[in-house]
Amino acid sequence: MPAQPTPKVAIVDACDAGRFTQTKGATFTASVDFALPTDEVEGTAFIASSAAGEAAQESSAIGGSFFTHHFELGLRGAADADGDGQVTLAEAFR
């Protein structure tokens, strides 16, 4: 039986992080809402705190990045929409 591909996730919390995924010659358009898979996934997912040309935001009240703060809360269980004890990529994205 062939080995299952291992999905990879890149998380970038920085100003202009969305540019990380820019392909040469591509142009930026408005965000697109699409259904995320709920089953097993393969490939690479890029999760960025900001779009290309956008500043990442920090707060002295929470002691750092809004993105990292809320993403961590999600991974610790707040994003577990179905209550199965696991946070999927789709749940974290939402």
C-alpha positions, -999 to 999 in steps of 0.1 A, spaced: 0 0 0 15 34 -10 22 59 17 -4 86 22 9 121 12 15 144 41 -3 177 39 19 207 48 7 239 64 26 272 63 15 299 87 29 334 82 21 362 106 37 393 91 30 424 72 24 418 35 22 380 42 -2 374 13 25 383 -11 43 350 0 19 331 -23 21 355 -52 29 338 -85 50 357 -110 27 376 -133 -4 371 -111 -27 399 -102 -46 404 -70 -84 405 -69 -111 405 -42 -111 375 -19 -131 345 -31 -152 324 -7 -151 287 -15 -160 255 2 -131 238 20 -127 201 21 -138 183 53 -121 150 43 -84 143 42 -64 168 22 -31 167 5 -7 194 -8 2 226 9 -20 252 26 -7 288 32 -24 307 60 -14 343 61 -23 370 86 -25 397 60 -30 402 23 -4 415 -1 2 452 6 -16 449 40 -1 455 74 -4 428 101 -20 442 133 -8 439 168 -24 449 201 -8 459 234 -39 447 252 -33 411 241 4 414 240 10 407 203 -6 398 170 -44 397 166 -39 369 141 -16 347 162 -38 353 193 -70 342 177 -54 314 155 -39 299 187 -73 301 205 -88 283 175 -62 256 175 -67 251 212 -104 242 206 -124 274 199 -125 265 162 -136 228 168 -170 233 152 -181 197 153 -168 190 188 -147 160 178 -116 172 197 -97 180 165 -94 213 146 -93 207 109 -78 230 83 -113 240 72 -123 247 108 -92 268 115 -98 287 82 -133 296 92 
